[in-house]
Amino acid sequence: MSQLKVNSIIPVAGVPTGGGGGFTQVIQTLKSDTASTTSTSFTDISGTSVSITPSSSSNKVLVIAFIGQFVQATDMLYIALTTGDGTGIIQGDTVSGKESVATATYHGGSDTGEAYFGANPATIVMLHSPNTTSAVTYKLRWRVNNNGSSAYLNRNVNDNSQYAVRTATTVTAMEVSA
């Protein structure tokens, strides 16, 4: 005779309010191809958006982004995690003259240095309260600091060297019941 023993079963719609959390849905996008930017204004990173529709306005969304990024020598790369309208959901304090973003990377060496060949991955984790039952889109945006500089996604700067690599970028949104 078979037996099934469990401590608890969480329904598809999550646990009742006040009963503790549980993941009700998980949506992920994977970008394995490469991209680059020379823009000094924030632009979307194509293929890195994910949409999720919360089942309750009191539920939260855990967003995790893993970003395979590279930046050209002597420049700064800024990355933002935003909602569909471009509003940042995780960023530093807004201070005059400072960039307020989710993460950034700087390569101050020459184009023969470590960042030229190696990966500079970044991870962003945010528990967001969208307070809606309408679809919410999360996306990655980026920009470089200096005109004439380049930043790359999922590949290193020197793409023709024996050290050329490919990485992947993912954005995952998980609804957490209240």
N, C-alpha and C positions, 0 to 999 in steps of 0.2 A: 504494500500500500504506500502511495506517495504522500508526502507531507510538505506543506509550504508554511514556513514560519518567517514572519517579518515583524519588525518593531513598529512600523507604520507604513501606510500607503498614502501618498500625496496625490490628490486628484489632478487631472489635467489642468483645471482652472486654478490650481494652487491651493494652498491651505486657507481656511477662513481667516478673515481679519482678526488679528490678535493671536492667531495660532502659530506664528512664526513663519519664517520665509521658506521659499521653495522656488526653484526655477520652473517657469511655466512654458517658456519657449526660448530657443537659441537660434539666432540667425548669424551667418558668417559669410564674409566675402574674402576671396583669395585673389591677390594680384601677383602673378608669377612672372609677367613680362616686365620689361624695363620702361623707365620714363626719365625725363630730364627737364630741368627748368633753368632759365636765366632771368626769370621775372623778379623784380624787386618789390612787387606788390603780391599779396596773397592770391594764389590761384588754386583751384581744386586739383587734387591728384587723381586723375582719371582712374576709375575702377576700384576706388577705395571707399565707396559709400555703401552703407547698409541701412535698410529700413525695417522698423519693427512697430507693430501696433499693440500697445499695452491693453490687456483685458480689463484693467481697472485703473482709474486715475490716481489711486493711492499707491500703485505699484511703482517700483523703481527699475531702472535699466542699468545693468553693469556692462560697461563698454570697455573692451580690452583691444588695444591696437599694438601690433608688433610691426615695426617699420625697418626695412633694410635700406639704409641710406648712406650716401657718400657725398662729400663736398670737396670742391676744388681747393687747392692750396690758398692760404691766406684769406679765407672768407668764412662767414657764418651762415648756417642754414637754420631757418626757423620753421617749426612745424606746429600747426594748430589742429586740435580736434574740435569740430564745430557741429552744430545742428545744420539742417538743410539750408537755413537762411544765412549761414555764415557766423552765427553767434557762438563764440567760444564757450565750451562747457567746463573746461579746466584750463586755467592759466594763472600766471603769477599776478601779484599786485600791479595795478595800473599806477605807474610812476612816470612823471614827465621825462621824456627823453629815453625811456627804457622800453624795450619790446616785451609785451605781455603775451606769452605763448605757453603751450603745453610742454614742449621740449625744444632744445636747440643743440647744435653741435658746431664746433669750430676747428678748423685745421689751419694752424699757423706756420706749418713747415713748407718745404718745397714740394713740387709735384712728383718728386721721387721718394717722398716720405711714406710713412705707414698708412695714412688715410688714402693715399694714392692707390694703394694696392689692397688694403684690408677693409673690412666692414666696420661701420659705425652704427650698429643697430640701436633702436630706441624702443622702449615699451611705455605705453600710456595706459593707465587704469583709472576709471572714474565711475562712481556709483551716482547716476544722474536721476533726478526727480522730474520727469517731464510733465507731470500733473495733467495728463490727457489720456483719452482713449482713441485719439486719432493717430495716424501713422507718424512716426518720428524718424527722420533720417539723420544719421551720423556720418560725417565724412572727414577726411584728412585734407588739409590745405598746407601749402608751403611757399617759401620765398627765400631768395638769397639776399645778402646785405649789400653787395657791391655790383654795380653795372659791369657787365663783361665777365662775371663769374658764372659757374655752372654748378648745379647739384644734380645728383643721380639717385634713382630709386632702383633697388634690386640689382645693381651692378656697380663696380668700382670705376673710378675716373679713367684709369688706363685699361680700357677694355680689350686692348690688343696684346697685353703682356702675358707672360707665362703664369702670372698670378691672377689673371682675370677670373672673377667669380660671379655667380648668380645667387641671389637670395630671393626670398618671398616676403610679401607684406600681407597681413591679415587684419581685418577689423571684425570683431565679434560683439554682438549685442545680445544680452541675456536678460529677459524679464524676470524680476524677483518679486514674488507676491508679498504683500504687506503683512 
